[in-house]
Amino acid sequence: MRYAAVVCPRCARASAARADARRHQCPYCGTVFQIDQAAVIAVGSAREVREAVVRYNSNFLKPGWEPRR
Ligand SMILES: [Zn+2]
């Protein structure tokens, strides 16, 4: 099973989706979006994709970032 790290078009957080899925629901804001219309930052094993997601989302912990609602 291959996975893809995709960036939510609404809240800009990354999450892991199955690479063969067409749609994905963001676990942070609940938005459902088409994977082929979203930015894919990594593709690979579950572990590789999880690490890419953590690395990407760690940017949101920097001072000055505020979530959009
Ligand atoms: Zn989202």
N, CA, C, O and the ligand as a Tripos MOL2 file, in Angstrom:
@<TRIPOS>MOLECULE
protein
  277   275    70     0     0
PROTEIN
NO_CHARGES

@<TRIPOS>ATOM
      1 N           0.8380   -1.2050    0.0000 N.3       1 MET1
      2 CA          0.0000    0.0000    0.0000 C.3       1 MET1
      3 C           0.8660    1.2460    0.0000 C.2       1 MET1
      4 O           1.7440    1.4050    0.8480 O.2       1 MET1
      5 N           0.6160    2.1200   -0.9490 N.am      2 ARG2
      6 CA          1.3560    3.3780   -0.9960 C.3       2 ARG2
      7 C           0.4660    4.5050   -0.4860 C.2       2 ARG2
      8 O          -0.7570    4.4840   -0.6200 O.2       2 ARG2
      9 N           1.1240    5.4690    0.0910 N.am      3 TYR3
     10 CA          0.4140    6.6060    0.6600 C.3       3 TYR3
     11 C           0.9300    7.8970    0.0500 C.2       3 TYR3
     12 O           2.0240    7.9510   -0.5120 O.2       3 TYR3
     13 N           0.1100    8.9400    0.1750 N.am      4 ALA4
     14 CA          0.5020   10.2590   -0.3060 C.3       4 ALA4
     15 C           0.2620   11.2710    0.7980 C.2       4 ALA4
     16 O          -0.7570   11.2180    1.4870 O.2       4 ALA4
     17 N           1.1850   12.1800    0.9640 N.am      5 ALA5
     18 CA          1.0030   13.2920    1.8920 C.3       5 ALA5
     19 C           0.4320   14.4540    1.0900 C.2       5 ALA5
     20 O           1.0830   14.9810    0.1880 O.2       5 ALA5
     21 N          -0.7920   14.8450    1.4310 N.am      6 VAL6
     22 CA         -1.4770   15.8800    0.6660 C.3       6 VAL6
     23 C          -1.7480   17.0900    1.5530 C.2       6 VAL6
     24 O          -1.9350   16.9670    2.7640 O.2       6 VAL6
     25 N          -1.7640   18.2600    0.9220 N.am      7 VAL7
     26 CA         -1.9720   19.5090    1.6530 C.3       7 VAL7
     27 C          -3.4140   19.9590    1.4570 C.2       7 VAL7
     28 O          -3.8890   20.0920    0.3290 O.2       7 VAL7
     29 N          -4.0960   20.1870    2.5610 N.am      8 CYS8
     30 CA         -5.4920   20.6130    2.5090 C.3       8 CYS8
     31 C          -5.6020   21.9900    1.8620 C.2       8 CYS8
     32 O          -4.8850   22.9080    2.2600 O.2       8 CYS8
     33 N          -6.4890   22.1590    0.8670 N.am      9 PRO9
     34 CA         -6.6210   23.4640    0.2200 C.3       9 PRO9
     35 C          -7.2920   24.5030    1.1170 C.2       9 PRO9
     36 O          -7.2510   25.6950    0.8150 O.2       9 PRO9
     37 N          -7.8990   24.0730    2.1980 N.am     10 ARG10
     38 CA         -8.5950   25.0310    3.0700 C.3      10 ARG10
     39 C          -7.7140   25.4930    4.2280 C.2      10 ARG10
     40 O          -7.5600   26.6950    4.4480 O.2      10 ARG10
     41 N          -7.1310   24.5390    4.9770 N.am     11 CYS11
     42 CA         -6.3750   24.9330    6.1700 C.3      11 CYS11
     43 C          -4.8700   24.7930    5.9710 C.2      11 CYS11
     44 O          -4.0930   25.1740    6.8460 O.2      11 CYS11
     45 N          -4.4520   24.2510    4.8280 N.am     12 ALA12
     46 CA         -3.0340   24.1830    4.4490 C.3      12 ALA12
     47 C          -2.2140   23.2590    5.3370 C.2      12 ALA12
     48 O          -0.9860   23.3530    5.3550 O.2      12 ALA12
     49 N          -2.8670   22.3730    6.0680 N.am     13 ARG13
     50 CA         -2.1230   21.3640    6.8130 C.3      13 ARG13
     51 C          -1.9900   20.1110    5.9530 C.2      13 ARG13
     52 O          -2.8480   19.8210    5.1200 O.2      13 ARG13
     53 N          -0.9120   19.3810    6.1660 N.am     14 ALA14
     54 CA         -0.7030   18.1320    5.4490 C.3      14 ALA14
     55 C          -1.2880   16.9660    6.2330 C.2      14 ALA14
     56 O          -1.2910   16.9720    7.4640 O.2      14 ALA14
     57 N          -1.7830   15.9650    5.5090 N.am     15 SER15
     58 CA         -2.2270   14.7270    6.1440 C.3      15 SER15
     59 C          -1.9820   13.5790    5.1780 C.2      15 SER15
     60 O          -1.7800   13.7910    3.9820 O.2      15 SER15
     61 N          -2.0020   12.3670    5.7040 N.am     16 ALA16
     62 CA         -1.7060   11.1980    4.8960 C.3      16 ALA16
     63 C          -2.9770   10.6160    4.2990 C.2      16 ALA16
     64 O          -3.9840   10.4570    4.9900 O.2      16 ALA16
     65 N          -2.9220   10.3020    3.0170 N.am     17 ALA17
     66 CA         -4.0430    9.6770    2.3300 C.3      17 ALA17
     67 C          -3.5350    8.4430    1.6050 C.2      17 ALA17
     68 O          -2.3440    8.3450    1.3080 O.2      17 ALA17
     69 N          -4.4130    7.5090    1.3210 N.am     18 ARG18
     70 CA         -4.0190    6.3910    0.4660 C.3      18 ARG18
     71 C          -3.7570    6.9150   -0.9350 C.2      18 ARG18
     72 O          -4.5320    7.7080   -1.4680 O.2      18 ARG18
     73 N          -2.6630    6.4680   -1.5220 N.am     19 ALA19
     74 CA         -2.2790    6.9870   -2.8280 C.3      19 ALA19
     75 C          -3.2890    6.6300   -3.9080 C.2      19 ALA19
     76 O          -3.3810    7.3260   -4.9190 O.2      19 ALA19
     77 N          -4.0450    5.5570   -3.7110 N.am     20 ASP20
     78 CA         -5.0090    5.1660   -4.7380 C.3      20 ASP20
     79 C          -6.3980    5.7480   -4.4980 C.2      20 ASP20
     80 O          -7.3300    5.4790   -5.2560 O.2      20 ASP20
     81 N          -6.5310    6.5410   -3.4450 N.am     21 ALA21
     82 CA         -7.8220    7.1700   -3.1920 C.3      21 ALA21
     83 C          -7.9980    8.3780   -4.1070 C.2      21 ALA21
     84 O          -7.0210    8.9930   -4.5340 O.2      21 ALA21
     85 N          -9.2460    8.7070   -4.4020 N.am     22 ARG22
     86 CA         -9.4950    9.8810   -5.2430 C.3      22 ARG22
     87 C          -9.8330   11.0910   -4.3890 C.2      22 ARG22
     88 O          -9.4800   12.2250   -4.7130 O.2      22 ARG22
     89 N         -10.5250   10.8220   -3.2940 N.am     23 ARG23
     90 CA        -10.8920   11.9320   -2.4170 C.3      23 ARG23
     91 C         -10.3130   11.6810   -1.0350 C.2      23 ARG23
     92 O         -10.0350   10.5440   -0.6510 O.2      23 ARG23
     93 N         -10.1400   12.7700   -0.2970 N.am     24 HIS24
     94 CA         -9.5440   12.6660    1.0350 C.3      24 HIS24
     95 C         -10.1970   13.7020    1.9350 C.2      24 HIS24
     96 O         -10.4570   14.8320    1.5220 O.2      24 HIS24
     97 N         -10.4590   13.2950    3.1770 N.am     25 GLN25
     98 CA        -11.0150   14.2560    4.1290 C.3      25 GLN25
     99 C          -9.9190   14.7310    5.0690 C.2      25 GLN25
    100 O          -9.2330   13.9210    5.6920 O.2      25 GLN25
    101 N          -9.7570   16.0330    5.1680 N.am     26 CYS26
    102 CA         -8.7550   16.6090    6.0640 C.3      26 CYS26
    103 C          -9.1320   16.3030    7.5100 C.2      26 CYS26
    104 O         -10.2520   16.5980    7.9270 O.2      26 CYS26
    105 N          -8.2150   15.7150    8.2850 N.am     27 PRO27
    106 CA         -8.5380   15.3950    9.6810 C.3      27 PRO27
    107 C          -8.5610   16.6270   10.5800 C.2      27 PRO27
    108 O          -9.0060   16.5500   11.7250 O.2      27 PRO27
    109 N          -8.0900   17.7430   10.0790 N.am     28 TYR28
    110 CA         -8.0080   18.9520   10.9050 C.3      28 TYR28
    111 C          -9.2420   19.8280   10.7640 C.2      28 TYR28
    112 O          -9.7710   20.3230   11.7600 O.2      28 TYR28
    113 N          -9.7080   20.0260    9.5230 N.am     29 CYS29
    114 CA        -10.8480   20.9380    9.3310 C.3      29 CYS29
    115 C         -12.0450   20.2340    8.7110 C.2      29 CYS29
    116 O         -13.1110   20.8390    8.5970 O.2      29 CYS29
    117 N         -11.9020   18.9640    8.3020 N.am     30 GLY30
    118 CA        -13.0410   18.2120    7.8070 C.3      30 GLY30
    119 C         -13.3520   18.3980    6.3380 C.2      30 GLY30
    120 O         -14.2890   17.7890    5.8210 O.2      30 GLY30
    121 N         -12.5830   19.2300    5.6590 N.am     31 THR31
    122 CA        -12.8190   19.4580    4.2410 C.3      31 THR31
    123 C         -12.5240   18.1960    3.4240 C.2      31 THR31
    124 O         -11.4980   17.5450    3.6190 O.2      31 THR31
    125 N         -13.4290   17.8640    2.5170 N.am     32 VAL32
    126 CA        -13.1970   16.7610    1.5950 C.3      32 VAL32
    127 C         -12.7410   17.3530    0.2660 C.2      32 VAL32
    128 O         -13.4050   18.2270   -0.2920 O.2      32 VAL32
    129 N         -11.6050   16.8740   -0.2390 N.am     33 PHE33
    130 CA        -11.0900   17.4240   -1.4900 C.3      33 PHE33
    131 C         -10.5550   16.3170   -2.3820 C.2      33 PHE33
    132 O         -10.2600   15.2130   -1.9230 O.2      33 PHE33
    133 N         -10.4360   16.6370   -3.6810 N.am     34 GLN34
    134 CA         -9.9000   15.6950   -4.6500 C.3      34 GLN34
    135 C          -8.3830   15.6750   -4.5170 C.2      34 GLN34
    136 O          -7.7430   16.7260   -4.5200 O.2      34 GLN34
    137 N          -7.8130   14.4920   -4.4010 N.am     35 ILE35
    138 CA         -6.3740   14.3990   -4.2160 C.3      35 ILE35
    139 C          -5.6260   14.9180   -5.4440 C.2      35 ILE35
    140 O          -4.5510   15.5040   -5.3190 O.2      35 ILE35
    141 N          -6.1970   14.7030   -6.6280 N.am     36 ASP36
    142 CA         -5.4680   15.1560   -7.8170 C.3      36 ASP36
    143 C          -5.5410   16.6680   -8.0060 C.2      36 ASP36
    144 O          -4.9080   17.2110   -8.9110 O.2      36 ASP36
    145 N          -6.3040   17.3460   -7.1610 N.am     37 GLN37
    146 CA         -6.3370   18.8090   -7.2270 C.3      37 GLN37
    147 C          -5.5980   19.4290   -6.0430 C.2      37 GLN37
    148 O          -5.5510   20.6530   -5.9160 O.2      37 GLN37
    149 N          -5.0270   18.6040   -5.1840 N.am     38 ALA38
    150 CA         -4.3140   19.1100   -4.0170 C.3      38 ALA38
    151 C          -2.8110   18.9720   -4.2350 C.2      38 ALA38
    152 O          -2.3590   18.2150   -5.0940 O.2      38 ALA38
    153 N          -2.0570   19.7110   -3.4500 N.am     39 ALA39
    154 CA         -0.6000   19.6040   -3.5080 C.3      39 ALA39
    155 C          -0.1700   18.3290   -2.7910 C.2      39 ALA39
    156 O          -0.5120   18.1100   -1.6290 O.2      39 ALA39
    157 N           0.5790   17.4970   -3.4970 N.am     40 VAL40
    158 CA          1.1070   16.2690   -2.9120 C.3      40 VAL40
    159 C           2.5790   16.5160   -2.5830 C.2      40 VAL40
    160 O           3.3820   16.7840   -3.4760 O.2      40 VAL40
    161 N           2.9290   16.4240   -1.3030 N.am     41 ILE41
    162 CA          4.2950   16.7500   -0.9020 C.3      41 ILE41
    163 C           5.1670   15.5170   -0.7660 C.2      41 ILE41
    164 O           6.3910   15.6350   -0.7150 O.2      41 ILE41
    165 N           4.5640   14.3320   -0.7050 N.am     42 ALA42
    166 CA          5.3640   13.1140   -0.6090 C.3      42 ALA42
    167 C           4.5010   11.9220   -1.0000 C.2      42 ALA42
    168 O           3.2910   11.9150   -0.7760 O.2      42 ALA42
    169 N           5.1420   10.9150   -1.5860 N.am     43 VAL43
    170 CA          4.4820    9.6510   -1.8980 C.3      43 VAL43
    171 C           5.4200    8.5400   -1.4880 C.2      43 VAL43
    172 O           6.6190    8.6040   -1.7580 O.2      43 VAL43
    173 N           4.8840    7.5150   -0.8340 N.am     44 GLY44
    174 CA          5.7500    6.4070   -0.4570 C.3      44 GLY44
    175 C           5.0880    5.5310    0.5820 C.2      44 GLY44
    176 O           3.8650    5.4020    0.6280 O.2      44 GLY44
    177 N           5.9210    4.9320    1.4180 N.am     45 SER45
    178 CA          5.3930    4.0430    2.4500 C.3      45 SER45
    179 C           4.6660    4.8560    3.5170 C.2      45 SER45
    180 O           4.7920    6.0790    3.5780 O.2      45 SER45
    181 N           3.9120    4.1630    4.3480 N.am     46 ALA46
    182 CA          3.1860    4.8370    5.4290 C.3      46 ALA46
    183 C           4.1530    5.6190    6.3130 C.2      46 ALA46
    184 O           3.8540    6.7340    6.7400 O.2      46 ALA46
    185 N           5.3090    5.0270    6.5810 N.am     47 ARG47
    186 CA          6.2620    5.7060    7.4670 C.3      47 ARG47
    187 C           6.8500    6.9490    6.8130 C.2      47 ARG47
    188 O           6.9720    7.9940    7.4520 O.2      47 ARG47
    189 N           7.2140    6.8340    5.5340 N.am     48 GLU48
    190 CA          7.7770    7.9900    4.8380 C.3      48 GLU48
    191 C           6.7860    9.1390    4.7660 C.2      48 GLU48
    192 O           7.1370   10.3040    4.9530 O.2      48 GLU48
    193 N           5.5390    8.7780    4.4900 N.am     49 VAL49
    194 CA          4.5230    9.8130    4.3490 C.3      49 VAL49
    195 C           4.2030   10.4440    5.7040 C.2      49 VAL49
    196 O           3.9940   11.6530    5.8050 O.2      49 VAL49
    197 N           4.1680    9.6150    6.7320 N.am     50 ARG50
    198 CA          3.8900   10.1540    8.0720 C.3      50 ARG50
    199 C           4.9860   11.1410    8.4840 C.2      50 ARG50
    200 O           4.7000   12.1880    9.0650 O.2      50 ARG50
    201 N           6.2330   10.8010    8.1830 N.am     51 GLU51
    202 CA          7.3410   11.7010    8.5250 C.3      51 GLU51
    203 C           7.2500   13.0040    7.7380 C.2      51 GLU51
    204 O           7.5350   14.0750    8.2740 O.2      51 GLU51
    205 N           6.8590   12.9170    6.4820 N.am     52 ALA52
    206 CA          6.7130   14.1230    5.6700 C.3      52 ALA52
    207 C           5.5990   15.0090    6.2110 C.2      52 ALA52
    208 O           5.7180   16.2340    6.2190 O.2      52 ALA52
    209 N           4.5190   14.3820    6.6610 N.am     53 VAL53
    210 CA          3.3870   15.1350    7.2190 C.3      53 VAL53
    211 C           3.8160   15.8560    8.4940 C.2      53 VAL53
    212 O           3.5170   17.0360    8.6770 O.2      53 VAL53
    213 N           4.5190   15.1410    9.3760 N.am     54 VAL54
    214 CA          4.9520   15.7480   10.6370 C.3      54 VAL54
    215 C           5.8990   16.9160   10.3650 C.2      54 VAL54
    216 O           5.7970   17.9750   10.9840 O.2      54 VAL54
    217 N           6.8300   16.7000    9.4160 N.am     55 ARG55
    218 CA          7.7980   17.7490    9.0960 C.3      55 ARG55
    219 C           7.0760   18.9880    8.5310 C.2      55 ARG55
    220 O           7.3760   20.1230    8.9020 O.2      55 ARG55
    221 N           6.1350   18.7410    7.6420 N.am     56 TYR56
    222 CA          5.4130   19.8560    7.0280 C.3      56 TYR56
    223 C           4.5920   20.6150    8.0640 C.2      56 TYR56
    224 O           4.6270   21.8450    8.1160 O.2      56 TYR56
    225 N           3.8540   19.8760    8.8840 N.am     57 ASN57
    226 CA          2.9570   20.5320    9.8360 C.3      57 ASN57
    227 C           3.7100   21.2030   10.9800 C.2      57 ASN57
    228 O           3.1480   22.0590   11.6630 O.2      57 ASN57
    229 N           4.9500   20.8390   11.1980 N.am     58 SER58
    230 CA          5.7080   21.4770   12.2750 C.3      58 SER58
    231 C           5.9120   22.9590   11.9890 C.2      58 SER58
    232 O           6.1650   23.7450   12.9010 O.2      58 SER58
    233 N           5.8000   23.3370   10.7090 N.am     59 ASN59
    234 CA          5.9070   24.7600   10.3790 C.3      59 ASN59
    235 C           4.7970   25.5700   11.0250 C.2      59 ASN59
    236 O           4.9530   26.7660   11.2700 O.2      59 ASN59
    237 N           3.6770   24.9160   11.2980 N.am     60 PHE60
    238 CA          2.5410   25.6380   11.8470 C.3      60 PHE60
    239 C           2.7270   25.9570   13.3230 C.2      60 PHE60
    240 O           1.9570   26.7280   13.8950 O.2      60 PHE60
    241 N           3.7300   25.3760   13.9320 N.am     61 LEU61
    242 CA          3.9720   25.6380   15.3470 C.3      61 LEU61
    243 C           4.8810   26.8380   15.5470 C.2      61 LEU61
    244 O           5.1470   27.2370   16.6810 O.2      61 LEU61
    245 N           5.3570   27.4130   14.4550 N.am     62 LYS62
    246 CA          6.2510   28.5560   14.5870 C.3      62 LYS62
    247 C           5.4760   29.7890   15.0420 C.2      62 LYS62
    248 O           4.2930   29.9260   14.7300 O.2      62 LYS62
    249 N           6.1300   30.6830   15.7740 N.am     63 PRO63
    250 CA          5.4560   31.9020   16.2350 C.3      63 PRO63
    251 C           4.9200   32.7070   15.0640 C.2      63 PRO63
    252 O           5.5610   32.8080   14.0180 O.2      63 PRO63
    253 N           3.7680   33.2640   15.2460 N.am     64 GLY64
    254 CA          3.1830   34.1120   14.2190 C.3      64 GLY64
    255 C           2.1620   33.4180   13.3630 C.2      64 GLY64
    256 O           1.3780   34.0680   12.6720 O.2      64 GLY64
    257 N           2.1610   32.1000   13.3990 N.am     65 TRP65
    258 CA          1.1680   31.3970   12.5950 C.3      65 TRP65
    259 C          -0.1340   31.2890   13.3610 C.2      65 TRP65
    260 O          -0.1490   30.9360   14.5410 O.2      65 TRP65
    261 N          -1.2200   31.5950   12.6850 N.am     66 GLU66
    262 CA         -2.5360   31.4390   13.3020 C.3      66 GLU66
    263 C          -3.4280   30.6570   12.3520 C.2      66 GLU66
    264 O          -3.4220   30.8990   11.1440 O.2      66 GLU66
    265 N          -4.1860   29.7330   12.8890 N.am     67 PRO67
    266 CA         -5.0730   28.9380   12.0210 C.3      67 PRO67
    267 C          -6.1830   29.7990   11.4430 C.2      67 PRO67
    268 O          -6.7030   30.7020   12.0980 O.2      67 PRO67
    269 N          -6.5250   29.5000   10.2210 N.am     68 ARG68
    270 CA         -7.6720   30.1640    9.5840 C.3      68 ARG68
    271 C          -8.9280   29.3670    9.8560 C.2      68 ARG68
    272 O          -8.9240   28.1400    9.7580 O.2      68 ARG68
    273 N          -9.9900   30.0480   10.1940 N.am     69 ARG69
    274 CA        -11.2510   29.3530   10.4600 C.3      69 ARG69
    275 C         -12.3690   29.9370    9.6180 C.2      69 ARG69
    276 O         -13.5090   29.4810    9.7040 O.2      69 ARG69
    277 ZN         -7.9630   21.1120    6.3380 Zn       70 ZN70
@<TRIPOS>BOND
     1     1     2 1
     2     2     3 1
     3     3     4 2
     4     3     5 am
     5     5     6 1
     6     6     7 1
     7     7     8 2
     8     7     9 am
     9     9    10 1
    10    10    11 1
    11    11    12 2
    12    11    13 am
    13    13    14 1
    14    14    15 1
    15    15    16 2
    16    15    17 am
    17    17    18 1
    18    18    19 1
    19    19    20 2
    20    19    21 am
    21    21    22 1
    22    22    23 1
    23    23    24 2
    24    23    25 am
    25    25    26 1
    26    26    27 1
    27    27    28 2
    28    27    29 am
    29    29    30 1
    30    30    31 1
    31    31    32 2
    32    31    33 am
    33    33    34 1
    34    34    35 1
    35    35    36 2
    36    35    37 am
    37    37    38 1
    38    38    39 1
    39    39    40 2
    40    39    41 am
    41    41    42 1
    42    42    43 1
    43    43    44 2
    44    43    45 am
    45    45    46 1
    46    46    47 1
    47    47    48 2
    48    47    49 am
    49    49    50 1
    50    50    51 1
    51    51    52 2
    52    51    53 am
    53    53    54 1
    54    54    55 1
    55    55    56 2
    56    55    57 am
    57    57    58 1
    58    58    59 1
    59    59    60 2
    60    59    61 am
    61    61    62 1
    62    62    63 1
    63    63    64 2
    64    63    65 am
    65    65    66 1
    66    66    67 1
    67    67    68 2
    68    67    69 am
    69    69    70 1
    70    70    71 1
    71    71    72 2
    72    71    73 am
    73    73    74 1
    74    74    75 1
    75    75    76 2
    76    75    77 am
    77    77    78 1
    78    78    79 1
    79    79    80 2
    80    79    81 am
    81    81    82 1
    82    82    83 1
    83    83    84 2
    84    83    85 am
    85    85    86 1
    86    86    87 1
    87    87    88 2
    88    87    89 am
    89    89    90 1
    90    90    91 1
    91    91    92 2
    92    91    93 am
    93    93    94 1
    94    94    95 1
    95    95    96 2
    96    95    97 am
    97    97    98 1
    98    98    99 1
    99    99   100 2
   100    99   101 am
   101   101   102 1
   102   102   103 1
   103   103   104 2
   104   103   105 am
   105   105   106 1
   106   106   107 1
   107   107   108 2
   108   107   109 am
   109   109   110 1
   110   110   111 1
   111   111   112 2
   112   111   113 am
   113   113   114 1
   114   114   115 1
   115   115   116 2
   116   115   117 am
   117   117   118 1
   118   118   119 1
   119   119   120 2
   120   119   121 am
   121   121   122 1
   122   122   123 1
   123   123   124 2
   124   123   125 am
   125   125   126 1
   126   126   127 1
   127   127   128 2
   128   127   129 am
   129   129   130 1
   130   130   131 1
   131   131   132 2
   132   131   133 am
   133   133   134 1
   134   134   135 1
   135   135   136 2
   136   135   137 am
   137   137   138 1
   138   138   139 1
   139   139   140 2
   140   139   141 am
   141   141   142 1
   142   142   143 1
   143   143   144 2
   144   143   145 am
   145   145   146 1
   146   146   147 1
   147   147   148 2
   148   147   149 am
   149   149   150 1
   150   150   151 1
   151   151   152 2
   152   151   153 am
   153   153   154 1
   154   154   155 1
   155   155   156 2
   156   155   157 am
   157   157   158 1
   158   158   159 1
   159   159   160 2
   160   159   161 am
   161   161   162 1
   162   162   163 1
   163   163   164 2
   164   163   165 am
   165   165   166 1
   166   166   167 1
   167   167   168 2
   168   167   169 am
   169   169   170 1
   170   170   171 1
   171   171   172 2
   172   171   173 am
   173   173   174 1
   174   174   175 1
   175   175   176 2
   176   175   177 am
   177   177   178 1
   178   178   179 1
   179   179   180 2
   180   179   181 am
   181   181   182 1
   182   182   183 1
   183   183   184 2
   184   183   185 am
   185   185   186 1
   186   186   187 1
   187   187   188 2
   188   187   189 am
   189   189   190 1
   190   190   191 1
   191   191   192 2
   192   191   193 am
   193   193   194 1
   194   194   195 1
   195   195   196 2
   196   195   197 am
   197   197   198 1
   198   198   199 1
   199   199   200 2
   200   199   201 am
   201   201   202 1
   202   202   203 1
   203   203   204 2
   204   203   205 am
   205   205   206 1
   206   206   207 1
   207   207   208 2
   208   207   209 am
   209   209   210 1
   210   210   211 1
   211   211   212 2
   212   211   213 am
   213   213   214 1
   214   214   215 1
   215   215   216 2
   216   215   217 am
   217   217   218 1
   218   218   219 1
   219   219   220 2
   220   219   221 am
   221   221   222 1
   222   222   223 1
   223   223   224 2
   224   223   225 am
   225   225   226 1
   226   226   227 1
   227   227   228 2
   228   227   229 am
   229   229   230 1
   230   230   231 1
   231   231   232 2
   232   231   233 am
   233   233   234 1
   234   234   235 1
   235   235   236 2
   236   235   237 am
   237   237   238 1
   238   238   239 1
   239   239   240 2
   240   239   241 am
   241   241   242 1
   242   242   243 1
   243   243   244 2
   244   243   245 am
   245   245   246 1
   246   246   247 1
   247   247   248 2
   248   247   249 am
   249   249   250 1
   250   250   251 1
   251   251   252 2
   252   251   253 am
   253   253   254 1
   254   254   255 1
   255   255   256 2
   256   255   257 am
   257   257   258 1
   258   258   259 1
   259   259   260 2
   260   259   261 am
   261   261   262 1
   262   262   263 1
   263   263   264 2
   264   263   265 am
   265   265   266 1
   266   266   267 1
   267   267   268 2
   268   267   269 am
   269   269   270 1
   270   270   271 1
   271   271   272 2
   272   271   273 am
   273   273   274 1
   274   274   275 1
   275   275   276 2
@<TRIPOS>SUBSTRUCTURE
     1 MET1         2 RESIDUE 1 A MET
     2 ARG2         6 RESIDUE 1 A ARG
     3 TYR3        10 RESIDUE 1 A TYR
     4 ALA4        14 RESIDUE 1 A ALA
     5 ALA5        18 RESIDUE 1 A ALA
     6 VAL6        22 RESIDUE 1 A VAL
     7 VAL7        26 RESIDUE 1 A VAL
     8 CYS8        30 RESIDUE 1 A CYS
     9 PRO9        34 RESIDUE 1 A PRO
    10 ARG10       38 RESIDUE 1 A ARG
    11 CYS11       42 RESIDUE 1 A CYS
    12 ALA12       46 RESIDUE 1 A ALA
    13 ARG13       50 RESIDUE 1 A ARG
    14 ALA14       54 RESIDUE 1 A ALA
    15 SER15       58 RESIDUE 1 A SER
    16 ALA16       62 RESIDUE 1 A ALA
    17 ALA17       66 RESIDUE 1 A ALA
    18 ARG18       70 RESIDUE 1 A ARG
    19 ALA19       74 RESIDUE 1 A ALA
    20 ASP20       78 RESIDUE 1 A ASP
    21 ALA21       82 RESIDUE 1 A ALA
    22 ARG22       86 RESIDUE 1 A ARG
    23 ARG23       90 RESIDUE 1 A ARG
    24 HIS24       94 RESIDUE 1 A HIS
    25 GLN25       98 RESIDUE 1 A GLN
    26 CYS26      102 RESIDUE 1 A CYS
    27 PRO27      106 RESIDUE 1 A PRO
    28 TYR28      110 RESIDUE 1 A TYR
    29 CYS29      114 RESIDUE 1 A CYS
    30 GLY30      118 RESIDUE 1 A GLY
    31 THR31      122 RESIDUE 1 A THR
    32 VAL32      126 RESIDUE 1 A VAL
    33 PHE33      130 RESIDUE 1 A PHE
    34 GLN34      134 RESIDUE 1 A GLN
    35 ILE35      138 RESIDUE 1 A ILE
    36 ASP36      142 RESIDUE 1 A ASP
    37 GLN37      146 RESIDUE 1 A GLN
    38 ALA38      150 RESIDUE 1 A ALA
    39 ALA39      154 RESIDUE 1 A ALA
    40 VAL40      158 RESIDUE 1 A VAL
    41 ILE41      162 RESIDUE 1 A ILE
    42 ALA42      166 RESIDUE 1 A ALA
    43 VAL43      170 RESIDUE 1 A VAL
    44 GLY44      174 RESIDUE 1 A GLY
    45 SER45      178 RESIDUE 1 A SER
    46 ALA46      182 RESIDUE 1 A ALA
    47 ARG47      186 RESIDUE 1 A ARG
    48 GLU48      190 RESIDUE 1 A GLU
    49 VAL49      194 RESIDUE 1 A VAL
    50 ARG50      198 RESIDUE 1 A ARG
    51 GLU51      202 RESIDUE 1 A GLU
    52 ALA52      206 RESIDUE 1 A ALA
    53 VAL53      210 RESIDUE 1 A VAL
    54 VAL54      214 RESIDUE 1 A VAL
    55 ARG55      218 RESIDUE 1 A ARG
    56 TYR56      222 RESIDUE 1 A TYR
    57 ASN57      226 RESIDUE 1 A ASN
    58 SER58      230 RESIDUE 1 A SER
    59 ASN59      234 RESIDUE 1 A ASN
    60 PHE60      238 RESIDUE 1 A PHE
    61 LEU61      242 RESIDUE 1 A LEU
    62 LYS62      246 RESIDUE 1 A LYS
    63 PRO63      250 RESIDUE 1 A PRO
    64 GLY64      254 RESIDUE 1 A GLY
    65 TRP65      258 RESIDUE 1 A TRP
    66 GLU66      262 RESIDUE 1 A GLU
    67 PRO67      266 RESIDUE 1 A PRO
    68 ARG68      270 RESIDUE 1 A ARG
    69 ARG69      274 RESIDUE 1 A ARG
    70 ZN70       277 GROUP 0 **** ****
